[in-house]
Amino acid sequence: MILAKALETPRLILRTLHADDATDTYLSWLRDPEINRYLEIRFSEVKDVQELVAFIKSVNESPVNLMLGIVTKKDGRHIGNIKLGPIVAPHSRATVGFLIGDKASWGQGYATEAITETCRYGMQDLGLAKVTAGCYETNPGSAKALLKSGFAHEATIPSDVAFEGRRIASLIFGLNREDPEQGN
């Protein structure tokens, strides 16, 4: 899915990723164990920039996934990505996932800003009633960003994932569109 017009926040531009975003820097994020520590991508190897270009193309062609680059307004740097999808139209819901790959941008609230705007777009422009997200229990940064974006902690799934030689819980978060007809 491709955006007709980029989304903006006070500090960010959220725009459709293009082939020229598939840089060595982006590829390095996926290969860095500290950056991908909590990402499922760590279980698969992205071999080169061409494979990254193919991935971006496939997501852009998907009618149920929207992946955006997170770009700073201040200097135009691509610092991460956010994905809304898959969008499940019959249930009017989607999942959001995000990555701040630029370590210098960690802890500055960029994830919260991107999540908030992407979910606003999903609910107001795409008509979603619910957006869900998950993270490992050992990932307080993601949990904090989701809570600050208005998500509620809805569930803890004990012993759900293998992480660094042990089993840990997954945390599930949800954001519901306020809809008077549904009593929310």
C-alpha positions as CSV (number, residue, x, y, z in Angstrom):
1,M,0.0,0.0,0.0
2,I,1.4,3.4,-0.9
3,L,0.4,6.7,0.7
4,A,-0.9,9.4,-1.6
5,K,0.6,12.1,0.8
6,A,3.1,11.7,3.5
7,L,2.0,12.0,7.2
8,E,3.6,14.6,9.4
9,T,4.1,15.1,13.1
10,P,5.8,18.1,14.7
11,R,9.3,16.4,14.2
12,L,8.7,13.7,11.7
13,I,7.7,12.9,8.1
14,L,6.2,9.4,7.7
15,R,6.4,8.5,4.0
16,T,6.2,5.5,1.8
17,L,9.5,3.7,1.5
18,H,11.1,3.6,-1.9
19,A,13.9,1.5,-3.5
20,D,16.5,4.3,-2.8
21,D,15.7,3.9,1.0
22,A,17.3,0.5,0.8
23,T,20.8,1.7,1.8
24,D,23.7,0.1,3.5
25,T,22.7,2.0,6.6
26,Y,19.2,0.4,6.6
27,L,20.7,-3.0,6.0
28,S,23.1,-2.5,8.9
29,W,20.1,-1.9,11.2
30,L,18.8,-5.4,10.3
31,R,22.1,-6.9,10.9
32,D,23.0,-5.2,14.2
33,P,22.2,-7.5,17.2
34,E,21.6,-4.6,19.5
35,I,19.1,-3.0,17.1
36,N,17.3,-6.1,16.1
37,R,17.3,-7.7,19.5
38,Y,13.5,-7.6,19.8
39,L,12.7,-8.0,16.1
40,E,11.6,-11.2,14.4
41,I,13.8,-10.3,11.5
42,R,16.8,-11.4,13.5
43,F,15.8,-15.0,12.6
44,S,16.2,-14.4,8.9
45,E,19.2,-13.0,7.0
46,V,18.7,-10.1,4.6
47,K,21.6,-10.8,2.3
48,D,22.0,-7.5,0.5
49,V,20.5,-4.2,-0.6
50,Q,18.8,-5.8,-3.6
51,E,16.9,-8.2,-1.3
52,L,15.9,-5.1,0.8
53,V,14.7,-3.4,-2.4
54,A,12.6,-6.5,-3.2
55,F,11.1,-6.5,0.3
56,I,10.1,-2.8,0.1
57,K,8.6,-3.4,-3.3
58,S,6.5,-6.4,-2.1
59,V,5.2,-4.4,0.9
60,N,4.3,-1.4,-1.2
61,E,2.4,-3.7,-3.6
62,S,0.5,-5.3,-0.7
63,P,-3.1,-4.1,-0.3
64,V,-3.1,-5.0,3.4
65,N,0.2,-3.6,4.6
66,L,1.5,0.0,4.9
67,M,5.2,0.4,5.7
68,L,6.5,3.9,6.2
69,G,9.9,5.4,6.6
70,I,10.4,7.5,9.7
71,V,12.3,10.6,8.6
72,T,13.3,13.6,10.7
73,K,12.1,17.0,9.5
74,K,15.2,18.7,11.0
75,D,17.7,17.0,8.7
76,G,15.8,14.5,6.5
77,R,17.4,11.5,8.0
78,H,15.7,8.1,7.7
79,I,15.8,6.9,11.3
80,G,13.4,3.9,11.2
81,N,10.3,2.4,9.9
82,I,6.7,1.8,11.0
83,K,4.3,-0.8,9.6
84,L,0.5,-0.9,9.8
85,G,-0.6,-4.3,8.8
86,P,-1.8,-6.7,8.0
87,I,-5.1,-4.9,7.8
88,V,-7.9,-7.3,8.4
89,A,-10.9,-5.5,6.8
90,P,-13.7,-7.8,8.0
91,H,-12.7,-7.0,11.6
92,S,-11.6,-3.4,10.9
93,R,-8.3,-4.0,12.7
94,A,-4.5,-4.0,12.1
95,T,-1.3,-4.5,13.9
96,V,1.4,-1.9,14.2
97,G,5.1,-2.6,14.4
98,F,8.0,-0.2,14.5
99,L,11.8,0.1,14.4
100,I,14.0,3.0,15.3
101,G,17.2,1.8,13.7
102,D,19.3,5.0,14.2
103,K,20.7,4.5,17.7
104,A,21.3,8.2,18.1
105,S,17.6,8.6,17.9
106,W,16.7,6.2,20.7
107,G,15.0,7.6,23.7
108,Q,13.8,10.8,22.0
109,G,10.1,10.0,21.6
110,Y,10.2,9.4,17.9
111,A,8.6,6.0,18.2
112,T,5.7,7.4,20.2
113,E,5.2,10.2,17.6
114,A,5.3,7.8,14.7
115,I,2.9,5.3,16.4
116,T,0.4,8.0,17.4
117,E,0.2,9.5,13.9
118,T,0.2,6.1,12.0
119,C,-2.7,4.9,14.3
120,R,-4.5,8.2,13.8
121,Y,-4.3,7.7,10.0
122,G,-5.4,4.1,10.3
123,M,-8.4,4.9,12.3
124,Q,-9.5,8.2,10.7
125,D,-8.5,7.5,7.1
126,L,-8.6,3.8,6.8
127,G,-11.6,3.3,9.1
128,L,-9.9,0.9,11.5
129,A,-11.7,0.3,14.8
130,K,-8.7,-1.4,16.6
131,V,-4.9,-1.5,16.3
132,T,-2.9,-4.0,18.2
133,A,0.8,-4.3,19.0
134,G,3.0,-6.7,20.9
135,C,6.4,-6.7,22.4
136,Y,8.6,-8.9,24.6
137,E,8.3,-8.4,28.3
138,T,12.0,-7.5,28.4
139,N,11.5,-4.5,25.9
140,P,10.4,-1.7,28.2
141,G,11.1,1.0,25.5
142,S,8.5,-0.4,23.1
143,A,6.0,-0.9,25.9
144,K,6.5,2.7,27.1
145,A,6.1,4.1,23.5
146,L,2.9,2.1,23.1
147,L,1.4,3.3,26.4
148,K,2.4,6.9,25.7
149,S,0.6,6.5,22.3
150,G,-2.7,5.7,24.0
151,F,-2.5,1.9,23.9
152,A,-3.7,-0.2,26.8
153,H,-1.9,-3.3,28.0
154,E,-4.5,-6.0,27.3
155,A,-2.7,-9.2,27.9
156,T,0.4,-11.0,29.0
157,I,1.1,-14.3,27.3
158,P,3.4,-16.2,29.6
159,S,6.3,-18.2,28.2
160,D,5.4,-17.1,24.7
161,V,8.7,-16.6,23.0
162,A,12.3,-17.9,23.1
163,F,14.7,-15.1,24.0
164,E,18.4,-15.3,24.8
165,G,18.2,-18.9,25.9
166,R,15.0,-18.7,27.9
167,R,11.2,-18.4,27.5
168,I,9.6,-15.1,28.3
169,A,6.2,-13.5,28.0
170,S,4.8,-11.4,25.2
171,L,2.9,-8.3,26.1
172,I,-0.2,-7.4,24.0
173,F,-1.4,-3.9,23.6
174,G,-4.5,-2.5,22.0
175,L,-5.8,0.9,20.9
176,N,-9.6,1.2,20.2
177,R,-11.2,3.9,18.2
178,E,-13.8,5.7,20.3
179,D,-17.1,4.8,18.7
180,P,-20.3,5.8,20.6
181,E,-22.2,3.1,18.7
182,Q,-19.9,0.4,20.1
183,G,-19.9,1.8,23.6
184,N,-16.1,2.5,23.7
